[in-house]
Amino acid sequence: MFKKNPKNATPHSITALNRWLRRMPLSTQSQSGNDEYVLVASLDNVRNLSNILKAISFKDHAIFNVTQNGLKVTVEESKCLQANAFIQAEIFQEFALKEDVVGFQVNLTVLLDCLTIFGGSTVPGVSTALRMCYNGYGYPLTLFLEEGGVVTVCKINTQEPEEPLDFDFCSTNVTNKVILQSDSLKEAFSELDLTSEILQLTMSPSHPYFRLSTFGNSGNAHYDYPKDSDMMELFQCTKTQTNRYKMSLLKPSTKALALSCKVSVRTDTRGFLSLQYLVRNDDGQICFVEYYCCPDEEVDEE
């Protein structure tokens, strides 16, 4: 359990966003002062982190859970939608954690503004380096960002993390699972009517196998995948299941879809949906983004 915030803390205001420029290499800074931090994580290219965080940035606040395995960043919406970004420790050039688990909550919008403060260089061979430091409960998250020899320091207030929702989505309760190439799912969304308030998902061991349906202003639209489609890398369906999900809850996941190369679609016995996106960063390393979504129980199945 985490302690309560001190009375003099101001968790909901980003009052400690301080920036200044220094002509000092980030590599020099990273060699000094490590002992005072509970967490130190460094990247040669900050875009490998910012792109993943953008894929779950549909709410202002995010919960960080840090272990020796890396970062898990969680964002939630109305107890119906949860997004998790998994950034393995191996992604970082430096990853030092002095405790078994470190947790905190930050304003994700402010964090992304800081990570992209240099605007994202498009010059070949030029990238923004990051050193992220955290000194434990009550302290700000400190970012050192360097590009072209200029270092910007950002300090963002942290707050006590809320307990994330437990969707109780376990592999033993999964009834149907398919793995698709992401380009195929992008094509499907481009052809479906996104004015529809719901997306209907049918998964079955027989025809239509895997079907996406919308019911929008232009009428009903269906997009089918044969189980032997070249775009289908895995097809494991044990029973016919038709569930509906609010389109407003699924739209944030299209950010992750745009970055990914593969997507795993799973449903459990309750109709809960898991979308797991495999994202390969600029260095060829792999991260995962997962969305959990509750079925829409207010709409009767046809």
C-alpha positions in Angstrom: 0.0 0.0 0.0 1.1 3.5 -0.7 1.2 6.2 1.9 -1.1 9.2 1.8 0.2 12.3 0.2 1.7 14.9 2.5 -0.6 17.8 3.4 1.7 20.2 1.6 1.8 18.3 -1.6 0.0 19.7 -4.7 -0.6 16.5 -6.8 -3.2 18.0 -9.1 -1.2 21.0 -10.3 1.9 20.9 -12.3 3.6 23.7 -10.4 7.1 22.3 -10.7 7.5 22.3 -14.5 10.9 24.0 -14.6 13.0 24.2 -17.8 16.4 25.7 -18.5 19.0 25.2 -21.1 22.5 24.1 -20.4 25.5 23.4 -22.5 26.5 20.2 -20.8 26.4 16.7 -22.4 23.7 14.4 -21.0 26.2 11.6 -20.8 28.2 13.7 -18.3 25.0 14.2 -16.2 24.1 10.5 -16.3 27.4 9.6 -14.6 26.8 11.8 -11.6 24.0 11.8 -9.0 22.7 8.3 -9.7 22.9 7.4 -6.0 20.2 9.8 -5.0 17.6 8.3 -7.3 15.3 5.3 -6.8 14.8 5.0 -10.6 17.1 6.0 -13.5 16.2 5.1 -17.1 18.0 6.4 -20.2 17.2 6.3 -23.9 19.3 7.4 -26.8 16.1 8.1 -28.7 13.1 9.5 -26.7 10.8 8.8 -29.6 10.8 5.1 -28.7 9.1 6.0 -25.4 6.9 9.0 -26.6 5.3 7.0 -29.4 4.2 4.2 -27.1 2.8 6.7 -24.5 0.9 8.6 -27.3 -0.8 5.3 -28.1 -2.6 5.3 -24.7 -3.0 9.1 -24.3 -6.7 9.4 -24.2 -6.9 10.7 -20.6 -4.8 13.2 -18.7 -3.4 11.0 -16.0 -1.4 7.8 -16.2 -0.3 5.3 -13.5 3.3 4.2 -13.7 4.2 0.8 -12.2 8.0 0.1 -12.4 9.7 -3.2 -11.7 13.0 -4.8 -12.6 11.2 -5.9 -15.8 10.5 -2.4 -17.0 7.6 0.1 -17.1 3.9 -0.6 -17.1 1.9 2.6 -17.8 -1.9 2.4 -17.3 -4.7 4.8 -18.4 -8.4 4.2 -17.8 -11.8 5.5 -18.9 -15.1 5.3 -16.9 -14.3 1.8 -15.5 -15.1 0.4 -19.0 -11.7 0.8 -20.8 -8.2 0.2 -19.8 -5.0 0.7 -21.8 -1.6 -0.6 -20.7 1.8 0.1 -22.3 4.6 -2.3 -21.6 8.1 -1.0 -22.1 10.7 -3.6 -21.2 13.8 -2.7 -19.3 15.9 -4.0 -22.3 14.6 -1.1 -24.4 16.6 1.4 -22.2 20.3 1.9 -22.5 20.4 2.4 -18.8 17.8 1.0 -16.3 18.5 1.1 -12.6 15.8 0.5 -9.9 16.7 0.3 -6.3 13.3 -1.1 -5.1 11.3 -4.1 -6.1 8.3 -1.9 -7.2 7.9 1.8 -7.6 4.6 3.4 -8.4 3.4 7.0 -9.1 0.9 8.9 -11.1 1.6 11.8 -13.4 -0.2 14.1 -15.9 0.4 12.2 -19.1 -0.4 15.3 -21.3 2.4 17.3 -19.6 4.8 14.3 -19.7 4.3 14.0 -23.5 4.7 17.8 -24.0 8.1 17.5 -22.2 9.2 14.4 -24.1 8.5 16.2 -27.4 9.9 19.6 -26.3 12.4 19.6 -29.1 9.7 18.9 -31.6 10.9 15.5 -32.8 13.9 15.9 -35.1 13.5 14.6 -38.6 17.2 15.1 -39.5 18.8 11.7 -40.2 21.1 10.7 -37.4 19.8 13.3 -35.0 17.6 12.2 -32.1 16.7 13.4 -28.6 18.3 11.5 -25.7 16.4 11.1 -22.5 17.4 10.4 -18.9 14.4 9.9 -16.6 14.9 10.0 -12.8 12.7 9.6 -9.8 13.7 9.9 -6.2 10.7 8.2 -4.6 7.4 9.1 -3.0 6.7 12.9 -2.9 9.4 13.8 -5.4 8.8 15.0 -8.9 9.7 13.0 -12.0 12.8 14.6 -13.5 13.5 14.5 -17.2 16.8 15.4 -18.8 16.5 15.8 -22.6 19.4 16.5 -24.9 19.5 17.3 -28.5 22.5 18.9 -30.3 24.3 19.5 -27.1 21.4 21.5 -25.5 19.9 20.0 -22.4 16.4 20.8 -21.2 15.4 19.8 -17.6 11.7 19.2 -16.8 10.3 18.4 -13.4 6.8 17.1 -13.2 4.9 16.7 -9.9 3.9 13.1 -9.1 1.0 11.9 -7.0 -0.1 8.8 -5.2 -1.2 6.2 -7.8 -4.8 5.0 -7.8 -5.5 1.3 -7.8 -6.0 0.3 -11.4 -9.1 -1.7 -12.3 -8.8 -5.4 -12.4 -10.6 -6.7 -15.5 -9.9 -10.3 -14.4 -9.0 -11.2 -18.0 -7.1 -14.4 -17.7 -6.0 -16.9 -20.4 -8.0 -19.8 -18.9 -11.3 -17.9 -19.6 -10.4 -16.9 -23.2 -12.8 -18.5 -25.6 -11.7 -17.1 -28.9 -8.4 -15.7 -30.2 -7.1 -14.5 -33.6 -3.8 -12.8 -34.5 -4.0 -10.4 -37.5 -1.5 -8.3 -39.4 -2.3 -4.8 -38.4 -2.5 -3.5 -42.0 -5.5 -5.7 -42.5 -7.3 -4.3 -39.5 -6.5 -0.8 -40.6 -8.1 -1.6 -43.9 -11.2 -2.9 -42.2 -11.6 0.3 -40.1 -11.3 2.4 -43.3 -14.2 0.5 -44.9 -16.5 0.3 -41.9 -19.0 3.1 -41.1 -17.4 4.9 -38.1 -20.6 6.9 -37.5 -21.9 3.8 -35.9 -22.2 4.0 -32.1 -21.2 0.4 -31.7 -18.8 -2.2 -33.3 -20.1 -5.7 -33.4 -17.6 -8.5 -33.3 -18.4 -12.0 -34.3 -15.9 -14.8 -33.7 -16.9 -18.4 -34.7 -15.3 -21.8 -35.5 -17.6 -21.7 -38.7 -18.6 -19.1 -41.2 -18.3 -16.0 -40.9 -15.2 -16.9 -38.7 -14.2 -13.4 -37.9 -16.5 -10.5 -38.7 -16.6 -6.8 -37.8 -19.9 -5.0 -38.2 -21.1 -1.4 -37.9 -24.6 0.1 -38.1 -24.2 3.7 -39.0 -25.8 6.5 -41.1 -24.9 4.8 -44.3 -26.5 1.5 -43.3 -25.0 -1.8 -42.1 -21.5 -2.7 -43.0 -19.6 -6.0 -42.5 -16.0 -6.9 -42.9 -15.2 -10.7 -42.9 -11.9 -12.6 -42.5 -11.7 -16.2 -43.7 -9.8 -18.3 -41.2 -7.2 -19.2 -43.8 -6.7 -15.6 -44.9 -3.1 -14.5 -45.5 -3.7 -11.8 -43.0 -4.6 -14.2 -40.3 -1.6 -15.5 -38.4 -3.5 -17.5 -35.8 -7.2 -18.6 -35.6 -8.4 -20.3 -32.4 -12.1 -20.1 -31.9 -13.9 -22.6 -29.7 -17.5 -21.3 -29.9 -19.6 -18.7 -31.7 -19.6 -15.4 -29.9 -21.2 -12.1 -30.9 -20.5 -9.0 -28.8 -21.0 -5.3 -29.2 -18.7 -2.6 -28.0 -19.1 1.2 -27.9 -17.2 2.7 -30.7 -16.2 5.7 -28.5 -14.3 3.3 -26.3 -12.5 1.5 -29.2 -11.5 4.7 -31.1 -8.5 5.4 -28.7 -7.0 2.1 -29.6 -6.6 3.1 -33.2 -3.5 5.1 -32.1 -1.8 1.8 -31.1 -3.1 0.2 -34.2 -1.4 2.8 -36.4 2.0 2.0 -34.7 1.7 -1.8 -34.6 2.6 -4.6 -37.0 0.4 -7.3 -35.4 -2.6 -7.4 -33.2 -4.1 -10.1 -31.1 -7.8 -10.1 -30.6 -9.2 -12.1 -27.7 -12.6 -12.5 -26.0 -13.4 -14.3 -22.8 -16.5 -16.0 -21.5 -18.0 -12.7 -20.4 -17.5 -11.0 -23.7 -14.7 -8.8 -22.5 -12.4 -7.8 -25.3 -8.6 -7.7 -25.3 -6.6 -6.0 -28.1 -2.9 -6.5 -27.8 -0.7 -4.6 -30.2 2.9 -5.5 -31.0 4.9 -2.4 -31.7 8.4 -2.4 -33.2 10.3 0.8 -32.4 12.9 2.6 -34.5 15.7 0.3 -33.2 13.7 -2.9 -34.1 12.9 -3.6 -30.4 9.4 -4.8 -29.4 6.9 -3.2 -27.0 3.3 -4.1 -26.3 0.2 -2.0 -25.9 -3.0 -3.7 -24.6 -6.5 -2.4 -24.4 -9.3 -4.0 -22.4 -12.9 -3.1 -23.2 -16.2 -4.1 -21.6 -19.0 -5.3 -23.8 -22.0 -2.9 -24.4 -24.8 -4.6 -22.4 -27.4 -2.0 -23.4 -27.6 -3.1 -27.0 -29.4 -6.5 -27.6 -27.7 -8.9 -30.0 -29.4 -9.5 -33.3 
